[in-house]
Structure formats: structure tokens, C-alpha cells
Amino acid sequence: TIRKNPLYIKENANWTPQVLRNITRQAETGGVLLTGLGCDRPYPIYWDHLLLNASQVTNPSIDPLREPMELRTYLGRKPDQVEIHYEGGQPRLATQLAPQLRLETPILFSAMSYGSISYNACLALARAAKIAGTFYNTGEGGLHRDLYEYGPNTIVQVASGRFGVHPEYLEAAAAIEIKIGQGAKPGIGGHLPGEKVSEEISQTRMIPMGTDALSPAPHHDIYSIEDLRQLIYALKEAANYTKPVSVKIAAVHNVAPIASGIVRAGADIVAIDGVRGGTGAAPTVIRDNVGIPIELAIAAVDSRLRQEGIRNQASLLAAGGFRNSADIIKAIALGADAVYIGTAALVAMGCHVCQKCYTGKCNWGIATQDPYLTKRLNSDIATRRLVNLLRAWSLEIKDMLGGMGINAIESLRGNRDHLRGVGLTDTDLRILGIKAAGD
């Protein structure tokens, strides 16, 4: 029996075992190294350096078990002021509001396309969103016919490949998202291998069966902010101005002015995906070396929009490695209206974060189209686990809000006085817009 012995590697601080393994693989294959899910490099996780405030004596805390706590969130363009008229002694809202998404909890399921994940996984996300009163995002792979019934809880995506985009697709959704970039691979397109393009996926994406689905790096009709504005209003027109239009970008160095331009171009929601955001497949070198953490991006964008007086003109959705309810409530205090969760949702369904999504051989039936593997994921059980996760996190958010003496999540948004930093530099504190603990 011929057995291949593992490569023996002497310890070296610079030439680590992983670096040497990567060089060896590329010397053997001559190809780009691929990976799945989000960046696992030891960059600072700012959530772990932020502490929340609590009420003591003068500002009494609130017991969420005895008093109502409001987590309901509306996403979309808000007026700077509202007019109330009285008719027959009853107040009536006279201000015409832009279309809004109503969430019972400030947590949504982020974009994961049919093709990158299995039908059972997509079905579980759609069902869970409906039960929990929130939304899931189709990603750039179109919408399977079976999932049209979940349209009121669906955000459809229009990406550079335009896969599966047609009038019925847009009509079925509650909102439309233009994908410009994502945190795991800013500046490059997508690639769904042909072995994942089954007959049903080819019909949904409107591409030949067994062929690679390649998304261009740019939208070939967007080369300026004016072009983006044209697409935003084309989609609004297609939806008869009844659905909010979101624009998703990666968190990059100049994310704040980019977000400002997107808001001024007419977007109702700006979704920002940080460097730890997940993906089904990406070049390792891009995933691990491009972009910035979502914590810094939220703070920078919220501050910029407030300075320009346009914060109410769009909601801010944050994504990119949210691990628990504490991360979420800190994101809202920094300025986000709500958050997308992706990897956490996959883990709830059974993902073990092996980062082999791009191979199509997911042992848990999630990131695969292999019939033998997909049947391992029971969509009913996955739905229940997703609903349980959202319920648990929502209860924890209420507990934390109560401890701060806040009875509505809206009152926390952008209220950075409730945050203090531990072990952060002066530059970090300045960008985050918070004080050091004890200050």
C-alpha cells in the first residue's frame, strides 16, 4: 500500500505551515486557491472590545418579562417630519410614506443563492423568515418556483450576472436589492461551478444546465453614480414604486462617501457587508486581504450620513460575521437599523464551518447540489432551528435593552453613548465615535 505522508514543516514565525501548504498546492496546480465562508485571519474583532451601558438608580431599568419591549423595525426611506391631521377627532397621518419593510425583529437572513446552497436550505430560510416575521434574501441565483409563495418575506437580488431576473421575479418580492459587492470578495464577480448547475438551477437561473455561472466583476450598465441611479429608478418603475430598493456594497476604505452617493442616487436601503462576510466560493487571497471590518464601516457611514443631513433618507443594513445577539445590539448602537446573518444561519442548520462550500461536497446537505448529500438536510428541522435562533436572540436583545432602560430598539439606533471601548486605540475610538471605558 502506498501511503502519502503529511508534509513535515519546521516551525517558523514567517513561513507558517499554512503558508507553505498554500505554496505547495499552487506549485502543484498552478491555480488560484479557493475557499468558502468568511475571513478567518486574526484581525481585530471590535465587537469583543465594546461594552454596553446599564441603568443604575436615576434611570431605572425595564423588566422585559413585565413590560412591553418593541423590536419592530421598519426599513426604507423616512421623512424628516410628519404631518398629523384630525378627522372626526381621530388622528390621521397626512405625510405620504415611502415603501417600508416591516420586521418583527431587526435580524434578516442574508443573501445565499439557490445553487450555492441547496433547495432544502433555501426552503428553510424562506419558511423561517415567514414564521419569524422577517425577510430572507435570494442572492443572485433567482427564485425557485416553489418559493414564490414566500414573496412577502423575500428580498430578491439583481446582480451583475442578472441570473433569473424577469418581471415575475421582481413582482414576487417585498424588496429588490442591487448587489454591487460583498464582503468576502469585494471588486470581483462570482463563479458557480457547472457541476452545481442542475436542471432546476439552470431553469431558475435561466442558463444552460451544467455550465459555469459567471458573474462579471462590474455591472456592465453601471460605470458611474448616475448609471446606478438609473438602475435604481428603473427597478422602482418596474415595481410601480411599491417596493423599497436596496443597494449592497462591500465595506471598503472609502465606504462612507460611497454610501452617501448611493443614498443620493435614490436607494431606500444601503446594505454593507464587512470583511468577515461569508461566501460560497472566493479566492482566498481576496477574502483574507481586501475590505474592512463591519464595525468600522457602520460607524463611518452613519456618521457621514448624519453630517450630510441625509440619514433618514435610507436605512442601513449591516452584514459580515454577526455571531450573537450582543454583536447585533452593538451594531445598532453604532448606527445600523438592522443586520443580515448568513454564517450563523448556516450553523443553525448544521454547518460546521469547514470552509469547503466551493467543492459542492457539503456533508451537511447545505452547500451542495448532490442528491445523496442534500437529503441529509431536513428542511422542517432546519426551519425550526432557524426560528429558535431568531427567537433566542430577540429575547436576549430585549434583556439587554431593558438593562439599559430602553423599551424600543429604535431608541438605541446610533446612540453611541451606550457603548464604551476596552483595549482600543485613540484612532479606533475616534472612528467608532465612542469613549473609552471609564471616561
Buried (B, 14 or more C-beta within 10 A) or exposed (E): EEEEEEEEBEEEEEEEEEEBBBEEEEEEEEEEBBBBBBBEEEEBBBBEBBBBBEBEEEEEBBEBEEEEBEBEBBBBBBEEEEEEEEEEEEEEEEEEEBBBBBBEBBBBBBBBBBBBBBBBBBBBBBBBBBBBBBBBBBBBBBBBEEBBEBBEBBBBBBBBBBBBBEEEBBBBBBBBBBBBBBBBBBEBBBBBBBBBBBEBBBBBBEBEEBEEBEBEEEBEEBEEBEBBBBBBBEBBEBBEEEBBBBBBBBBBEEBBEBBBBBBBBBBBBBBBBBBBBBBBBBBBEBBBEBBBBBBBBBBBBBBBBBEBEBBBBBBBBBBBBBBEBBBBBBBBBBBBBBBBBBBBBBBBBBBEBBBBBBBBEBBBBBBBBBEEBBEBBBBEEBBBBBBEBBEEBBBBBBBBBBBBBBBBBBBBBBBBEBBBBEEBEEEBBEBBBBEBBEE
